[in-house]
Amino acid sequence: MRNPLLAQVLGGVFANAMRGRANPGPFGRTGGMGGGLGGAALGSVLGGMMSRGRGVGGRGGGRGMLLAMLLPFAMQWVQRNGGIGAVLDNFRQKGYQKQAQSWVDTGDNEPIEAEAVNNIVGREELSRIAQRLGVPEGDVAEAFAEILPEMTNQLSPEGDVPPQADEALDEGRKQLEQELQQIKPEVQLS
């Protein structure tokens, strides 16, 4: 099931990341996938996202908070693993071609199971992130399974991964980290 707040945050972050660039491509459009949330609006949407959802691991905050806090980690993982194209190739090579292609295409995203995330991201990495955030590893895998399709979808609004997608990913991660530090300063990101 698609999370509209996650889509709005990622779309806005990537549009903001590429705004003002000489060749913003699909990310520079207004009213596009993300609509280009400004900094104040992004903080507001992130704050709303963090206050929604069911509890995670018996702690307050909920699913929305986990997704918001995990976004920079997921973006950083994609960057460390060769960028969005390399990560998509990895999914394809491990038998998830249909899902990976649906995330890039303009139609609906095929879901990915948490077990597939364990297989591709790796239990060690998921465990490290879970410890950092103080949540169960299974919750991190499930959240990654929600984030990766939407992240890819937002990085490929026209049905293919544009050349500036990894640049948008890097800029977007930095922006998200800044916003999250203002909302929840006690959490150490990346």
Secondary structure by P-SEA (a helix, b strand, c coil): cccaaaaaaaaaaaaaaaccccccccccccccccccccaaaaaaaaaaaaacccccccccccaaaaaaaaaaaaaaaaaaaccaaaaaaaaaaacaaaaaaaaacccbbbbbcaaaaaacccaaaaaaaaaaacccaaaaaaaaaacaaaaaaaaccccccccaaaaaaaaaaaaaaaaaaaaccccccc
